[in-house]
């Protein structure tokens, strides 16, 4: 069984939109978390944890692309620095053919299509970007920046 399920008709359009949003959306993306972390001084509470999450994103994106390169028989020069890696990933993914994106590969004991592993990577990256933003108190900053946030539901306060 393929872990990522059926794919849309155009793998290329789908992958481009997904990676564009996950990597570059101004509110909720890896790049957004990266810029928030850089804007903080090293002694800002949560900054060290945010940097660790961003380092993890970089390492896992490089690892996923290594798996993809191996499955497709490609020799890819994956950037080491996160900002360049995000731009490179978008270009590299959109350079893959529909057939390459549909090809199955094994990762972590599961079968994915190449497009499915890219979806997994995007989801994983945004998860950790959210952790980085939370570590920096981005939820509180977001309330001031984007409008008033509703109070949390009562069940969050009662144990």
CNS distance restraints for C-alpha pairs under 8 A (distance, minus, plus):
assign (resid   1 and name CA) (resid 111 and name CA) 7.00 0.50 0.50
assign (resid   2 and name CA) (resid 110 and name CA) 7.34 0.50 0.50
assign (resid   2 and name CA) (resid 111 and name CA) 5.02 0.50 0.50
assign (resid   2 and name CA) (resid 112 and name CA) 5.56 0.50 0.50
assign (resid   2 and name CA) (resid 113 and name CA) 7.43 0.50 0.50
assign (resid   3 and name CA) (resid 110 and name CA) 6.33 0.50 0.50
assign (resid   3 and name CA) (resid 111 and name CA) 5.75 0.50 0.50
assign (resid   3 and name CA) (resid 112 and name CA) 5.61 0.50 0.50
assign (resid   3 and name CA) (resid 116 and name CA) 7.88 0.50 0.50
assign (resid   4 and name CA) (resid 112 and name CA) 5.96 0.50 0.50
assign (resid   4 and name CA) (resid 113 and name CA) 7.28 0.50 0.50
assign (resid   4 and name CA) (resid 116 and name CA) 5.28 0.50 0.50
assign (resid   4 and name CA) (resid 117 and name CA) 7.87 0.50 0.50
assign (resid   5 and name CA) (resid 116 and name CA) 8.00 0.50 0.50
assign (resid   7 and name CA) (resid  11 and name CA) 6.98 0.50 0.50
assign (resid   8 and name CA) (resid  14 and name CA) 7.11 0.50 0.50
assign (resid  10 and name CA) (resid  14 and name CA) 6.28 0.50 0.50
assign (resid  10 and name CA) (resid  98 and name CA) 7.36 0.50 0.50
assign (resid  11 and name CA) (resid  15 and name CA) 5.93 0.50 0.50
assign (resid  11 and name CA) (resid  98 and name CA) 5.93 0.50 0.50
assign (resid  11 and name CA) (resid 101 and name CA) 6.49 0.50 0.50
assign (resid  11 and name CA) (resid 102 and name CA) 7.55 0.50 0.50
assign (resid  11 and name CA) (resid 115 and name CA) 6.83 0.50 0.50
assign (resid  12 and name CA) (resid  16 and name CA) 6.04 0.50 0.50
assign (resid  12 and name CA) (resid  93 and name CA) 7.73 0.50 0.50
assign (resid  12 and name CA) (resid  94 and name CA) 5.81 0.50 0.50
assign (resid  12 and name CA) (resid  96 and name CA) 7.57 0.50 0.50
assign (resid  12 and name CA) (resid  97 and name CA) 7.40 0.50 0.50
assign (resid  12 and name CA) (resid  98 and name CA) 6.49 0.50 0.50
assign (resid  12 and name CA) (resid 101 and name CA) 7.68 0.50 0.50
assign (resid  13 and name CA) (resid  17 and name CA) 6.19 0.50 0.50
assign (resid  13 and name CA) (resid  94 and name CA) 7.98 0.50 0.50
assign (resid  14 and name CA) (resid  18 and name CA) 6.14 0.50 0.50
assign (resid  15 and name CA) (resid  19 and name CA) 6.04 0.50 0.50
assign (resid  15 and name CA) (resid  93 and name CA) 7.06 0.50 0.50
assign (resid  15 and name CA) (resid  94 and name CA) 7.18 0.50 0.50
assign (resid  15 and name CA) (resid 115 and name CA) 6.66 0.50 0.50
assign (resid  15 and name CA) (resid 118 and name CA) 7.38 0.50 0.50
assign (resid  15 and name CA) (resid 119 and name CA) 7.45 0.50 0.50
assign (resid  16 and name CA) (resid  20 and name CA) 5.88 0.50 0.50
assign (resid  16 and name CA) (resid  90 and name CA) 6.55 0.50 0.50
assign (resid  16 and name CA) (resid  93 and name CA) 7.21 0.50 0.50
assign (resid  16 and name CA) (resid  94 and name CA) 6.09 0.50 0.50
assign (resid  17 and name CA) (resid  21 and name CA) 6.18 0.50 0.50
assign (resid  18 and name CA) (resid  22 and name CA) 6.07 0.50 0.50
assign (resid  18 and name CA) (resid 119 and name CA) 7.29 0.50 0.50
assign (resid  18 and name CA) (resid 122 and name CA) 7.24 0.50 0.50
assign (resid  19 and name CA) (resid  23 and name CA) 5.66 0.50 0.50
assign (resid  19 and name CA) (resid  24 and name CA) 7.88 0.50 0.50
assign (resid  19 and name CA) (resid  89 and name CA) 7.97 0.50 0.50
assign (resid  19 and name CA) (resid  90 and name CA) 6.20 0.50 0.50
assign (resid  19 and name CA) (resid 122 and name CA) 6.35 0.50 0.50
assign (resid  20 and name CA) (resid  24 and name CA) 5.55 0.50 0.50
assign (resid  20 and name CA) (resid  25 and name CA) 7.02 0.50 0.50
assign (resid  20 and name CA) (resid  90 and name CA) 6.82 0.50 0.50
assign (resid  21 and name CA) (resid  25 and name CA) 4.78 0.50 0.50
assign (resid  21 and name CA) (resid  29 and name CA) 6.76 0.50 0.50
assign (resid  22 and name CA) (resid  28 and name CA) 7.37 0.50 0.50
assign (resid  22 and name CA) (resid  29 and name CA) 4.98 0.50 0.50
assign (resid  22 and name CA) (resid  30 and name CA) 6.47 0.50 0.50
assign (resid  22 and name CA) (resid 122 and name CA) 5.80 0.50 0.50
assign (resid  22 and name CA) (resid 123 and name CA) 7.59 0.50 0.50
assign (resid  22 and name CA) (resid 125 and name CA) 7.45 0.50 0.50
assign (resid  22 and name CA) (resid 126 and name CA) 6.02 0.50 0.50
assign (resid  23 and name CA) (resid  29 and name CA) 5.11 0.50 0.50
assign (resid  23 and name CA) (resid  30 and name CA) 4.96 0.50 0.50
assign (resid  23 and name CA) (resid  31 and name CA) 5.76 0.50 0.50
assign (resid  23 and name CA) (resid  86 and name CA) 6.14 0.50 0.50
assign (resid  23 and name CA) (resid 122 and name CA) 7.70 0.50 0.50
assign (resid  23 and name CA) (resid 126 and name CA) 7.88 0.50 0.50
assign (resid  24 and name CA) (resid  28 and name CA) 7.96 0.50 0.50
assign (resid  24 and name CA) (resid  29 and name CA) 5.45 0.50 0.50
assign (resid  24 and name CA) (resid  30 and name CA) 6.64 0.50 0.50
assign (resid  24 and name CA) (resid  31 and name CA) 5.43 0.50 0.50
assign (resid  24 and name CA) (resid  32 and name CA) 6.97 0.50 0.50
assign (resid  25 and name CA) (resid  29 and name CA) 5.14 0.50 0.50
assign (resid  25 and name CA) (resid  31 and name CA) 7.60 0.50 0.50
assign (resid  25 and name CA) (resid  32 and name CA) 7.17 0.50 0.50
assign (resid  26 and name CA) (resid  31 and name CA) 7.79 0.50 0.50
assign (resid  26 and name CA) (resid  32 and name CA) 5.88 0.50 0.50
assign (resid  27 and name CA) (resid  32 and name CA) 6.37 0.50 0.50
assign (resid  28 and name CA) (resid  32 and name CA) 6.28 0.50 0.50
assign (resid  28 and name CA) (resid  33 and name CA) 7.58 0.50 0.50
assign (resid  28 and name CA) (resid 126 and name CA) 7.59 0.50 0.50
assign (resid  28 and name CA) (resid 129 and name CA) 7.92 0.50 0.50
assign (resid  28 and name CA) (resid 130 and name CA) 7.46 0.50 0.50
assign (resid  29 and name CA) (resid  33 and name CA) 6.39 0.50 0.50
assign (resid  29 and name CA) (resid 126 and name CA) 6.02 0.50 0.50
assign (resid  29 and name CA) (resid 129 and name CA) 6.49 0.50 0.50
assign (resid  29 and name CA) (resid 130 and name CA) 7.90 0.50 0.50
assign (resid  30 and name CA) (resid  34 and name CA) 6.07 0.50 0.50
assign (resid  30 and name CA) (resid  54 and name CA) 7.81 0.50 0.50
assign (resid  30 and name CA) (resid 125 and name CA) 6.71 0.50 0.50
assign (resid  30 and name CA) (resid 126 and name CA) 6.14 0.50 0.50
assign (resid  30 and name CA) (resid 129 and name CA) 5.15 0.50 0.50
assign (resid  31 and name CA) (resid  35 and name CA) 6.18 0.50 0.50
assign (resid  31 and name CA) (resid  83 and name CA) 7.23 0.50 0.50
assign (resid  31 and name CA) (resid  86 and name CA) 7.93 0.50 0.50
assign (resid  32 and name CA) (resid  36 and name CA) 6.26 0.50 0.50
assign (resid  33 and name CA) (resid  37 and name CA) 6.14 0.50 0.50
assign (resid  33 and name CA) (resid 129 and name CA) 5.56 0.50 0.50
assign (resid  33 and name CA) (resid 130 and name CA) 7.30 0.50 0.50
assign (resid  33 and name CA) (resid 132 and name CA) 6.21 0.50 0.50
assign (resid  33 and name CA) (resid 133 and name CA) 5.41 0.50 0.50
assign (resid  34 and name CA) (resid  38 and name CA) 6.25 0.50 0.50
assign (resid  34 and name CA) (resid  54 and name CA) 6.91 0.50 0.50
assign (resid  34 and name CA) (resid 129 and name CA) 7.88 0.50 0.50
assign (resid  35 and name CA) (resid  39 and name CA) 6.09 0.50 0.50
assign (resid  36 and name CA) (resid  40 and name CA) 6.75 0.50 0.50
assign (resid  36 and name CA) (resid 133 and name CA) 7.19 0.50 0.50
assign (resid  36 and name CA) (resid 136 and name CA) 7.72 0.50 0.50
assign (resid  37 and name CA) (resid  47 and name CA) 6.09 0.50 0.50
assign (resid  37 and name CA) (resid  50 and name CA) 6.35 0.50 0.50
assign (resid  37 and name CA) (resid  51 and name CA) 6.71 0.50 0.50
assign (resid  37 and name CA) (resid 132 and name CA) 7.66 0.50 0.50
assign (resid  37 and name CA) (resid 133 and name CA) 7.73 0.50 0.50
assign (resid  37 and name CA) (resid 136 and name CA) 7.24 0.50 0.50
assign (resid  40 and name CA) (resid  44 and name CA) 6.02 0.50 0.50
assign (resid  40 and name CA) (resid  47 and name CA) 6.73 0.50 0.50
assign (resid  41 and name CA) (resid  47 and name CA) 7.50 0.50 0.50
assign (resid  42 and name CA) (resid  47 and name CA) 6.15 0.50 0.50
assign (resid  42 and name CA) (resid  48 and name CA) 6.95 0.50 0.50
assign (resid  43 and name CA) (resid  47 and name CA) 7.08 0.50 0.50
assign (resid  44 and name CA) (resid 136 and name CA) 7.78 0.50 0.50
assign (resid  45 and name CA) (resid 135 and name CA) 7.65 0.50 0.50
assign (resid  45 and name CA) (resid 136 and name CA) 6.70 0.50 0.50
assign (resid  46 and name CA) (resid  50 and name CA) 6.11 0.50 0.50
assign (resid  46 and name CA) (resid 132 and name CA) 7.98 0.50 0.50
assign (resid  46 and name CA) (resid 135 and name CA) 4.60 0.50 0.50
assign (resid  46 and name CA) (resid 136 and name CA) 4.95 0.50 0.50
assign (resid  46 and name CA) (resid 137 and name CA) 7.73 0.50 0.50
assign (resid  47 and name CA) (resid  51 and name CA) 6.17 0.50 0.50
assign (resid  47 and name CA) (resid 135 and name CA) 6.96 0.50 0.50
assign (resid  47 and name CA) (resid 136 and name CA) 6.04 0.50 0.50
assign (resid  48 and name CA) (resid  52 and name CA) 6.30 0.50 0.50
assign (resid  49 and name CA) (resid  53 and name CA) 6.31 0.50 0.50
assign (resid  49 and name CA) (resid 132 and name CA) 6.78 0.50 0.50
assign (resid  49 and name CA) (resid 135 and name CA) 6.56 0.50 0.50
assign (resid  50 and name CA) (resid  54 and name CA) 6.29 0.50 0.50
assign (resid  50 and name CA) (resid 131 and name CA) 7.13 0.50 0.50
assign (resid  50 and name CA) (resid 132 and name CA) 3.96 0.50 0.50
assign (resid  50 and name CA) (resid 133 and name CA) 6.86 0.50 0.50
assign (resid  50 and name CA) (resid 135 and name CA) 5.93 0.50 0.50
assign (resid  50 and name CA) (resid 136 and name CA) 6.84 0.50 0.50
assign (resid  51 and name CA) (resid  55 and name CA) 6.09 0.50 0.50
assign (resid  51 and name CA) (resid 132 and name CA) 7.19 0.50 0.50
assign (resid  52 and name CA) (resid  56 and name CA) 6.17 0.50 0.50
assign (resid  53 and name CA) (resid  57 and name CA) 6.30 0.50 0.50
assign (resid  53 and name CA) (resid 128 and name CA) 5.77 0.50 0.50
assign (resid  53 and name CA) (resid 129 and name CA) 6.91 0.50 0.50
assign (resid  53 and name CA) (resid 131 and name CA) 7.10 0.50 0.50
assign (resid  53 and name CA) (resid 132 and name CA) 5.81 0.50 0.50
assign (resid  54 and name CA) (resid  58 and name CA) 6.30 0.50 0.50
assign (resid  54 and name CA) (resid  82 and name CA) 7.89 0.50 0.50
assign (resid  54 and name CA) (resid 128 and name CA) 7.27 0.50 0.50
assign (resid  54 and name CA) (resid 129 and name CA) 6.81 0.50 0.50
assign (resid  54 and name CA) (resid 132 and name CA) 7.06 0.50 0.50
assign (resid  55 and name CA) (resid  59 and name CA) 6.24 0.50 0.50
assign (resid  55 and name CA) (resid  82 and name CA) 7.97 0.50 0.50
assign (resid  56 and name CA) (resid  60 and name CA) 6.09 0.50 0.50
assign (resid  57 and name CA) (resid  61 and name CA) 6.02 0.50 0.50
assign (resid  57 and name CA) (resid 124 and name CA) 7.87 0.50 0.50
assign (resid  57 and name CA) (resid 125 and name CA) 5.55 0.50 0.50
assign (resid  57 and name CA) (resid 128 and name CA) 6.93 0.50 0.50
assign (resid  57 and name CA) (resid 129 and name CA) 7.89 0.50 0.50
assign (resid  58 and name CA) (resid  62 and name CA) 6.24 0.50 0.50
assign (resid  58 and name CA) (resid  80 and name CA) 7.42 0.50 0.50
assign (resid  58 and name CA) (resid  81 and name CA) 7.36 0.50 0.50
assign (resid  58 and name CA) (resid  82 and name CA) 5.66 0.50 0.50
assign (resid  58 and name CA) (resid  85 and name CA) 7.61 0.50 0.50
assign (resid  59 and name CA) (resid  63 and name CA) 6.21 0.50 0.50
assign (resid  60 and name CA) (resid  64 and name CA) 6.06 0.50 0.50
assign (resid  60 and name CA) (resid 121 and name CA) 7.76 0.50 0.50
assign (resid  61 and name CA) (resid  65 and name CA) 6.22 0.50 0.50
assign (resid  61 and name CA) (resid 121 and name CA) 6.60 0.50 0.50
assign (resid  61 and name CA) (resid 125 and name CA) 7.95 0.50 0.50
assign (resid  62 and name CA) (resid  66 and name CA) 6.24 0.50 0.50
assign (resid  62 and name CA) (resid  78 and name CA) 6.47 0.50 0.50
assign (resid  62 and name CA) (resid  79 and name CA) 7.90 0.50 0.50
assign (resid  62 and name CA) (resid  80 and name CA) 7.76 0.50 0.50
assign (resid  63 and name CA) (resid  67 and name CA) 6.43 0.50 0.50
assign (resid  64 and name CA) (resid  68 and name CA) 6.26 0.50 0.50
assign (resid  64 and name CA) (resid 117 and name CA) 7.36 0.50 0.50
assign (resid  64 and name CA) (resid 118 and name CA) 7.80 0.50 0.50
assign (resid  64 and name CA) (resid 121 and name CA) 7.13 0.50 0.50
assign (resid  65 and name CA) (resid  69 and name CA) 5.94 0.50 0.50
assign (resid  65 and name CA) (resid  78 and name CA) 7.50 0.50 0.50
assign (resid  66 and name CA) (resid  70 and name CA) 6.13 0.50 0.50
assign (resid  66 and name CA) (resid  76 and name CA) 7.91 0.50 0.50
assign (resid  67 and name CA) (resid  71 and name CA) 6.22 0.50 0.50
assign (resid  67 and name CA) (resid 107 and name CA) 7.50 0.50 0.50
assign (resid  68 and name CA) (resid  72 and name CA) 6.14 0.50 0.50
assign (resid  68 and name CA) (resid 105 and name CA) 7.66 0.50 0.50
assign (resid  68 and name CA) (resid 114 and name CA) 6.45 0.50 0.50
assign (resid  69 and name CA) (resid  73 and name CA) 5.67 0.50 0.50
assign (resid  69 and name CA) (resid  74 and name CA) 4.66 0.50 0.50
assign (resid  69 and name CA) (resid  75 and name CA) 6.36 0.50 0.50
assign (resid  69 and name CA) (resid  76 and name CA) 6.52 0.50 0.50
assign (resid  70 and name CA) (resid  74 and name CA) 6.44 0.50 0.50
assign (resid  71 and name CA) (resid 105 and name CA) 6.11 0.50 0.50
assign (resid  72 and name CA) (resid 100 and name CA) 6.97 0.50 0.50
assign (resid  78 and name CA) (resid  85 and name CA) 6.85 0.50 0.50
assign (resid  78 and name CA) (resid  88 and name CA) 7.57 0.50 0.50
assign (resid  79 and name CA) (resid  84 and name CA) 6.22 0.50 0.50
assign (resid  79 and name CA) (resid  85 and name CA) 5.07 0.50 0.50
assign (resid  79 and name CA) (resid  88 and name CA) 7.35 0.50 0.50
assign (resid  80 and name CA) (resid  84 and name CA) 7.68 0.50 0.50
assign (resid  80 and name CA) (resid  85 and name CA) 6.63 0.50 0.50
assign (resid  81 and name CA) (resid  85 and name CA) 6.02 0.50 0.50
assign (resid  82 and name CA) (resid  86 and name CA) 6.12 0.50 0.50
assign (resid  83 and name CA) (resid  87 and name CA) 6.69 0.50 0.50
assign (resid  84 and name CA) (resid  88 and name CA) 5.96 0.50 0.50
assign (resid  85 and name CA) (resid  89 and name CA) 5.83 0.50 0.50
assign (resid  86 and name CA) (resid  90 and name CA) 6.53 0.50 0.50
assign (resid  87 and name CA) (resid  91 and name CA) 6.49 0.50 0.50
assign (resid  88 and name CA) (resid  92 and name CA) 5.88 0.50 0.50
assign (resid  89 and name CA) (resid  93 and name CA) 5.89 0.50 0.50
assign (resid  90 and name CA) (resid  94 and name CA) 6.23 0.50 0.50
assign (resid  91 and name CA) (resid  95 and name CA) 6.19 0.50 0.50
assign (resid  92 and name CA) (resid  96 and name CA) 6.77 0.50 0.50
assign (resid  96 and name CA) (resid 100 and name CA) 5.91 0.50 0.50
assign (resid  96 and name CA) (resid 101 and name CA) 6.38 0.50 0.50
assign (resid  97 and name CA) (resid 101 and name CA) 6.21 0.50 0.50
assign (resid  98 and name CA) (resid 102 and name CA) 6.19 0.50 0.50
assign (resid  99 and name CA) (resid 103 and name CA) 6.23 0.50 0.50
assign (resid 100 and name CA) (resid 114 and name CA) 6.93 0.50 0.50
assign (resid 101 and name CA) (resid 113 and name CA) 6.54 0.50 0.50
assign (resid 101 and name CA) (resid 114 and name CA) 4.78 0.50 0.50
assign (resid 101 and name CA) (resid 115 and name CA) 4.87 0.50 0.50
assign (resid 102 and name CA) (resid 113 and name CA) 5.29 0.50 0.50
assign (resid 102 and name CA) (resid 114 and name CA) 6.02 0.50 0.50
assign (resid 102 and name CA) (resid 115 and name CA) 6.36 0.50 0.50
assign (resid 103 and name CA) (resid 113 and name CA) 5.22 0.50 0.50
assign (resid 103 and name CA) (resid 114 and name CA) 5.85 0.50 0.50
assign (resid 104 and name CA) (resid 111 and name CA) 6.48 0.50 0.50
assign (resid 104 and name CA) (resid 112 and name CA) 5.44 0.50 0.50
assign (resid 104 and name CA) (resid 113 and name CA) 4.08 0.50 0.50
assign (resid 104 and name CA) (resid 114 and name CA) 6.18 0.50 0.50
assign (resid 105 and name CA) (resid 111 and name CA) 5.67 0.50 0.50
assign (resid 105 and name CA) (resid 112 and name CA) 5.45 0.50 0.50
assign (resid 105 and name CA) (resid 113 and name CA) 5.93 0.50 0.50
assign (resid 105 and name CA) (resid 114 and name CA) 6.69 0.50 0.50
assign (resid 106 and name CA) (resid 110 and name CA) 5.61 0.50 0.50
assign (resid 106 and name CA) (resid 111 and name CA) 4.66 0.50 0.50
assign (resid 106 and name CA) (resid 112 and name CA) 6.24 0.50 0.50
assign (resid 107 and name CA) (resid 111 and name CA) 6.40 0.50 0.50
assign (resid 107 and name CA) (resid 112 and name CA) 7.14 0.50 0.50
assign (resid 112 and name CA) (resid 116 and name CA) 5.37 0.50 0.50
assign (resid 112 and name CA) (resid 117 and name CA) 5.76 0.50 0.50
assign (resid 113 and name CA) (resid 117 and name CA) 6.24 0.50 0.50
assign (resid 114 and name CA) (resid 118 and name CA) 6.33 0.50 0.50
assign (resid 115 and name CA) (resid 119 and name CA) 6.24 0.50 0.50
assign (resid 116 and name CA) (resid 120 and name CA) 6.14 0.50 0.50
assign (resid 117 and name CA) (resid 121 and name CA) 6.03 0.50 0.50
assign (resid 118 and name CA) (resid 122 and name CA) 6.12 0.50 0.50
assign (resid 119 and name CA) (resid 123 and name CA) 6.18 0.50 0.50
assign (resid 120 and name CA) (resid 124 and name CA) 6.04 0.50 0.50
assign (resid 121 and name CA) (resid 125 and name CA) 5.97 0.50 0.50
assign (resid 122 and name CA) (resid 126 and name CA) 6.14 0.50 0.50
assign (resid 123 and name CA) (resid 127 and name CA) 6.12 0.50 0.50
assign (resid 124 and name CA) (resid 128 and name CA) 6.46 0.50 0.50
assign (resid 125 and name CA) (resid 129 and name CA) 6.02 0.50 0.50
assign (resid 126 and name CA) (resid 130 and name CA) 6.04 0.50 0.50
assign (resid 127 and name CA) (resid 131 and name CA) 6.54 0.50 0.50
assign (resid 128 and name CA) (resid 132 and name CA) 6.19 0.50 0.50
assign (resid 129 and name CA) (resid 133 and name CA) 6.18 0.50 0.50
assign (resid 130 and name CA) (resid 134 and name CA) 6.00 0.50 0.50
assign (resid 131 and name CA) (resid 135 and name CA) 6.05 0.50 0.50
assign (resid 132 and name CA) (resid 136 and name CA) 6.52 0.50 0.50
assign (resid 133 and name CA) (resid 137 and name CA) 6.44 0.50 0.50
assign (resid 133 and name CA) (resid 138 and name CA) 5.06 0.50 0.50
assign (resid 133 and name CA) (resid 139 and name CA) 7.54 0.50 0.50
assign (resid 134 and name CA) (resid 138 and name CA) 5.35 0.50 0.50
assign (resid 134 and name CA) (resid 139 and name CA) 6.26 0.50 0.50
assign (resid 137 and name CA) (resid 141 and name CA) 6.53 0.50 0.50
assign (resid 138 and name CA) (resid 142 and name CA) 5.69 0.50 0.50
assign (resid 139 and name CA) (resid 143 and name CA) 6.38 0.50 0.50
assign (resid 140 and name CA) (resid 144 and name CA) 6.86 0.50 0.50
assign (resid 141 and name CA) (resid 145 and name CA) 6.10 0.50 0.50
assign (resid 142 and name CA) (resid 146 and name CA) 5.52 0.50 0.50
assign (resid 142 and name CA) (resid 147 and name CA) 7.53 0.50 0.50
assign (resid 143 and name CA) (resid 147 and name CA) 5.29 0.50 0.50
assign (resid 143 and name CA) (resid 148 and name CA) 5.27 0.50 0.50
assign (resid 143 and name CA) (resid 149 and name CA) 5.51 0.50 0.50
assign (resid 144 and name CA) (resid 148 and name CA) 6.69 0.50 0.50
assign (resid 152 and name CA) (resid 156 and name CA) 6.71 0.50 0.50
assign (resid 153 and name CA) (resid 157 and name CA) 7.70 0.50 0.50
assign (resid 154 and name CA) (resid 158 and name CA) 6.67 0.50 0.50
assign (resid 155 and name CA) (resid 159 and name CA) 7.71 0.50 0.50
